[in-house]
Amino acid sequence: MKVLITGGAGYIGSTIASACADAGITPVILDNLATGRQEYLSHRSAYHGDIADGPLIDRIFTEHPDLSAVIHCAALSTVPESTTAPVLYYRENLAGTIALTEHLLRNGCRRLLFASSAAVYGTTATTVTETDSLAPASPYARTKAGCEAFLHDTGAATGLAVIAMRYANPIGTDPLLRTGLQVDKPTHLLGRLISAAEEGTPFTLMGSDWPTRDGSGLRDFIHVWDLATAHVHALQRFDEATTESPFLALNISSGTGTTVRELAHAFQGATGHTIELNEAPARPGDVAGFTLDNTLAGHLLGWSPKLTVTQAIHHAMEWRPVRTRMLT
């Protein structure tokens, strides 16, 4: 089997590519390297370009006529940035997905795994299933919900089969340290904890009066390798999973919830670092958080998460010196 991965040089896309390769699935990468790394392309069949570039998509399918599916990871994904640059996010995420889908259909592609997000829910519920209503709370989240709506309607009209993978919060890195997060100043929670530990600065807890067990936001953290292996299972069971409907949404999560404060304490316990915690108001677009029920993904894909938050912390810390060597 061979699969095209858009955004395959990014944090999540590159990890998925490694998981596919380990499972005997050949990844072909398309990335514009806006945030992805050139190093992740050197040992793979790869193309530097944009998902909206029709001639490039045509070329990829001409040179790889045996592509069985596409995993669409390419997107902008920072919530605060989306609130200040909504035009950028709607153009890159929604308009880009529409253009890409047109090119895929023209080339006969009928299987698409879409990297969606748990942010499409935006709910105050404690546990969320795929049947719960969508209420995205940020421009970023609304672009993901918009992509899902577009792909749902397109599938009904064209026969394109789509599995929307609603990601929880990915942390950690490839356990073999082949790829990992490359952002110098990451805005996600574990990255901010690592930065605080390395710089000896306080960690700012954004929001401390949420209706959760300790007042901090509740997040469903999933090891990025577990997330990647979910895509392998989805590729292997794609046709079976989409038999009843051409559009399927699945929660890809650990199935357990961890508060921000609990993550900070787990980080200190796993690494031995003592970090001062400061409290600040929540950011625009943030929500209290929730846990994703991953029962459906387990039933349809035969997949379940294997790695813990503590393992994700250890892997992320092991990645730091590797990342430093790559950048020097």
C-alpha positions in Angstrom: 0.0 0.0 0.0 1.1 3.6 -0.7 -0.3 6.7 0.8 0.1 10.5 0.2 0.5 12.5 3.4 0.0 16.3 3.1 1.9 18.1 5.7 4.1 15.0 6.1 7.2 17.0 7.1 5.4 18.5 10.2 5.2 17.2 13.7 2.2 14.9 13.3 2.5 14.2 9.6 6.1 13.0 9.9 5.2 10.8 12.9 2.4 9.3 10.8 4.8 8.7 7.9 7.2 6.7 10.2 4.3 4.7 11.6 3.1 3.9 8.1 6.6 2.9 7.0 7.0 0.6 10.0 3.7 -1.1 9.0 4.9 -1.7 5.4 2.9 1.2 4.0 4.9 3.5 1.7 4.5 7.2 2.5 4.7 9.9 -0.2 5.1 13.4 1.3 3.7 16.7 0.2 4.7 19.7 2.3 5.3 23.4 1.7 7.8 23.5 4.6 6.1 26.4 6.3 6.5 24.6 9.6 7.8 21.2 8.4 11.4 20.2 8.2 13.5 19.4 5.1 15.3 16.7 7.1 12.1 14.7 7.3 11.9 14.5 3.5 15.4 13.3 2.7 14.8 9.6 2.9 11.2 9.6 1.5 9.6 10.2 -1.8 8.7 13.8 -1.3 7.4 16.9 -3.0 7.8 20.5 -1.9 4.7 22.5 -2.7 1.2 23.6 -1.8 -1.9 21.4 -1.5 -3.8 23.9 -3.7 -1.3 23.4 -6.6 -3.3 21.4 -9.1 -0.5 20.6 -11.5 1.7 19.4 -8.7 -1.1 17.1 -7.4 -1.6 15.8 -10.9 2.2 15.1 -11.2 2.2 13.2 -7.9 -0.6 10.9 -9.0 1.0 10.5 -12.4 4.3 9.5 -10.8 2.6 7.3 -8.1 -0.5 5.8 -9.8 -0.6 3.2 -7.1 -1.6 5.7 -4.3 -4.4 4.0 -2.3 -5.4 6.9 0.0 -4.5 10.4 1.2 -3.9 11.5 4.7 -4.5 15.3 4.9 -2.6 16.8 7.8 -1.5 20.1 6.2 -3.0 23.0 8.2 -2.4 25.9 10.4 -3.2 25.0 14.0 -2.6 27.7 16.6 -5.7 28.9 18.3 -4.6 32.3 19.5 -3.1 33.1 16.1 -6.4 32.1 14.4 -8.2 34.7 16.4 -6.0 37.5 15.1 -5.6 36.2 11.6 -8.9 34.5 10.6 -8.5 35.3 6.9 -5.2 33.4 6.9 -6.7 30.4 8.6 -9.8 30.2 6.5 -7.7 30.5 3.3 -5.1 27.9 4.3 -7.3 25.4 6.1 -10.7 25.6 4.5 -10.0 27.0 1.0 -6.9 24.8 0.8 -8.8 21.7 1.6 -11.5 22.5 -0.9 -8.8 23.0 -3.6 -7.0 19.8 -2.6 -10.2 17.8 -2.7 -11.0 19.0 -6.2 -7.5 17.8 -7.3 -7.9 14.5 -5.6 -11.2 13.8 -7.2 -9.9 14.6 -10.6 -7.2 12.1 -10.1 -9.5 9.3 -9.0 -8.8 9.4 -5.3 -11.6 7.9 -3.3 -10.1 7.5 0.2 -9.2 10.4 2.5 -8.2 10.5 6.1 -8.7 14.1 7.3 -6.8 15.5 10.3 -9.6 17.1 12.3 -9.6 18.2 15.9 -11.4 17.8 19.1 -11.8 21.6 19.1 -14.8 21.2 16.8 -16.8 20.2 19.9 -16.2 23.3 22.0 -18.4 21.8 24.7 -18.7 22.0 28.4 -19.5 18.3 28.7 -17.1 16.1 30.6 -17.0 13.3 28.1 -17.7 13.7 24.4 -18.7 11.2 21.8 -18.9 11.6 18.0 -22.7 12.1 18.1 -22.4 15.2 20.3 -23.2 18.5 18.6 -20.4 20.7 17.3 -19.7 24.1 18.7 -16.3 25.3 17.6 -15.1 28.2 19.7 -12.2 29.7 17.7 -11.6 30.5 14.0 -9.1 27.5 13.9 -11.8 25.2 15.2 -14.4 26.6 12.8 -12.1 25.9 9.9 -11.9 22.3 11.0 -15.6 22.0 11.4 -16.1 23.7 8.0 -13.7 21.2 6.4 -15.7 18.3 7.9 -19.0 19.8 6.6 -17.5 20.2 3.1 -16.1 16.7 3.0 -19.3 15.2 4.3 -21.3 16.9 1.5 -18.6 16.1 -1.1 -18.6 12.5 -0.1 -22.4 12.2 -0.5 -22.2 13.7 -3.9 -19.1 12.1 -5.4 -18.4 8.8 -3.6 -15.3 10.1 -1.9 -15.0 8.2 1.4 -13.7 10.3 4.3 -12.6 9.4 7.9 -12.3 12.6 9.9 -9.9 11.9 12.7 -10.8 14.2 15.6 -7.5 14.5 17.4 -7.1 15.0 21.1 -4.0 16.9 22.3 -0.9 15.2 20.9 2.2 15.2 23.0 5.5 13.4 23.0 7.5 12.3 19.9 8.4 9.2 17.9 9.7 6.8 20.5 12.6 6.0 18.1 13.4 9.8 17.9 13.3 9.9 14.2 11.1 13.0 14.1 9.6 15.4 16.6 8.4 18.9 17.4 10.7 21.5 15.8 9.1 24.7 17.0 11.6 26.8 18.9 9.0 28.3 21.3 6.1 25.8 21.3 2.8 27.1 22.5 1.3 23.7 23.4 1.3 22.8 27.1 4.1 20.3 27.3 6.3 22.4 25.1 5.7 25.4 27.4 6.6 23.3 30.4 9.8 22.1 28.8 10.7 25.7 27.9 10.1 26.8 31.5 12.3 24.0 32.8 15.1 24.8 30.4 15.0 28.5 30.9 14.3 28.5 34.7 11.2 30.6 34.2 7.7 30.2 35.7 5.0 28.3 33.8 1.9 30.4 33.2 -1.3 28.4 33.8 -3.9 30.0 31.4 -7.2 29.9 33.3 -7.6 28.8 36.9 -11.3 29.1 37.5 -12.7 26.5 35.0 -15.4 24.1 36.3 -12.9 21.3 36.6 -11.5 19.3 39.6 -8.7 21.8 40.2 -9.8 24.9 38.3 -7.3 24.4 35.4 -8.3 23.3 31.9 -9.1 19.6 31.3 -7.3 18.1 28.3 -7.2 14.7 26.7 -3.6 14.2 26.0 -2.6 11.5 23.6 0.9 10.3 22.8 1.6 11.3 19.2 2.8 7.8 18.4 -0.6 6.4 19.5 -2.2 9.0 17.2 0.0 7.9 14.3 -0.8 4.2 14.7 -4.5 5.1 14.6 -4.0 6.2 11.0 -2.3 2.9 10.2 -5.3 1.0 11.6 -7.6 3.4 9.7 -5.8 2.7 6.4 -5.9 -1.0 7.0 -9.7 -1.0 7.7 -10.7 1.9 5.6 -13.2 0.3 3.3 -14.8 -1.8 6.1 -15.1 1.3 8.4 -16.8 3.4 5.7 -19.2 0.7 4.5 -22.4 2.3 6.0 -21.5 5.9 5.2 -18.9 7.7 3.1 -18.2 10.1 6.0 -17.1 8.9 9.4 -15.9 10.9 12.3 -13.7 9.2 15.0 -12.3 10.5 18.3 -8.6 9.7 18.4 -7.7 10.1 22.0 -6.3 8.5 25.2 -9.9 8.3 26.5 -8.7 9.8 29.8 -8.5 13.4 31.0 -5.6 15.3 32.6 -5.8 18.8 33.9 -3.2 21.4 33.1 -2.1 21.5 36.7 -1.9 17.7 36.8 0.3 17.7 33.6 2.6 20.2 35.3 2.9 18.0 38.4 3.5 14.9 36.2 6.2 16.8 34.3 8.0 17.8 37.5 7.7 14.2 38.8 9.0 12.7 35.5 11.9 15.1 35.0 12.9 16.2 38.5 12.5 19.8 37.5 10.8 22.2 40.0 8.8 24.8 38.1 7.0 27.8 39.6 3.4 27.9 38.5 1.8 31.3 37.8 -1.9 31.8 37.0 -3.3 34.1 34.3 -6.6 34.6 32.6 -7.7 32.1 29.9 -6.7 33.0 26.3 -9.4 34.0 23.7 -10.8 30.8 22.2 -9.9 28.5 25.1 -12.5 26.2 26.6 -12.7 24.3 29.9 -12.0 21.1 28.1 -13.3 17.6 28.1 -12.4 13.9 27.6 -13.0 12.2 24.2 -14.7 8.8 24.2 -12.6 6.7 21.8 -14.8 3.6 21.9 -15.9 3.9 18.3 -12.4 4.1 17.0 -11.6 1.0 19.0 -14.6 -0.9 17.6 -14.2 0.1 14.0 -10.4 0.2 13.7 -9.3 -2.3 16.2 -7.0 0.4 17.7 -6.4 1.5 21.3 -3.8 3.8 22.8 -0.8 2.1 24.4 1.4 4.9 25.8 1.0 7.1 28.9 1.4 10.8 29.6 4.6 10.0 31.6 6.1 8.2 28.6 5.2 11.1 26.3 7.0 13.5 28.7 10.1 11.2 28.7 10.1 10.9 24.9 9.7 14.7 24.5 12.7 15.3 26.8 14.8 12.7 25.0 14.0 14.5 21.7 15.4 17.9 22.8 19.1 17.1 22.3 18.3 15.4 19.0 16.4 18.5 17.9 19.4 20.7 18.9 21.8 18.6 16.9 19.5 18.8 13.9 19.4 22.6 14.0 23.2 23.1 14.3 
